[in-house]
Structure formats: C-alpha cells, structure tokens
Amino acid sequence: MNTIFRKSMLSVAGLAFAGGVFAGPIAAHAATPAVDAKPAAVAVQSAPKPQGDQSHISLNDEQTANVKAIIAATKKAGLPERAAVISIATSLQESKLENLGHLGDMNDHDSLGLFQQRPSSGWGTPEQITNPEYSTTAFLKGLKQVDGWQDMPLTDAAQTVQVSAYPDAYAQWEQQATDLVGQYWNS
C-alpha cells in the first residue's frame, strides 16, 4: 500500500510539474518575439547526492570489463553519464557486476545476467540477457520510459525499471557507481 501511495504521489507531482512547464513559462514566451536575443548563462544541475549509507566492493577484471560494457552501451544509446550511474548501481545491487548464469536452487526465479533480468518477464532470451550490451540496452530502454528519471533519486529510477522486492537497496551503490563512471566514461 505504501508503494502504491508513493507512486501515486510521484505521478501527481510529475503531472503538476509537467503542467507548470508546458502551461507556464514556455507558453508565456511563445507569443513574445525574440528581440536582440543574447546568450545567457545556464545553470548545470549536478547529480543528486547519494542517499543513505553507501556500500563498496573491490572489482576484479571481469567486473571492471562489465562496467566498461555498461558505459559503452549507455554511450551507444546516446544517454548521459547519469544513465550509466543508474545502470551500474543497479547491476551492483543485482549481481555485484557479475554476469550470472543460472544458479540452480540459489537462483531467484529465472533471473540472469548483470541486471538479473528474467526471460519469463520479457527481457529477452537467456543468451540475450547474459550479453552485457544487450542487457544494458534493455535496462536503458526501460529507464527511458520513466518520466523524470534524470532528476529522481537513483533508487526510485532503478526500482521503477526493475520492480525489485527490495526497492531501496539500489541507493547504497550510488557513490561507487558515480566514481566508476567518472573513472571510465572518457577512457
């Protein structure tokens, strides 16, 4: 019930914001002709501050290669660094950046890969979702469908895509994901 209420409130807030943006300043300036327009300084909004206690793990070569694959897929999709941060934090929570195959009795349903995506839920075939580029692209496709994902807390954006039984768990990885994107985005 709490989750439904929270999502309802986020939806209402999103609609109110969108209504204000589209009916407010933009509409007011649409009828005003631009006269001798000059460039203006633009404030760049920094990424939201990580929420709560932060976790950190040391990465091996395979995990680092998966970080680089997630970043490459994010760039290929034309998305900003924030999308890579959300993707990496999600993968840290779901698989510790390990491309997990079927784990037998330890498996969570039929969850596979970096993002623990499920073939039975339509994420793709087992072969597809254990491919880091494919699974990242699938995650990003879901992320792009979340209105306002760029500005919402990481854990909310990730949870909206993943629909996890532990919706707040993604937040603990935000700092490490941010650091990894900072380290490998331009490499």
Summary of the structure (lengths in Angstrom):
residues: 187
radius of gyration: 18.9
end to end distance: 44.5
largest distance: 68.9
contacts: 502
relative contact order: 0.15
helix: 57%
strand: 2%
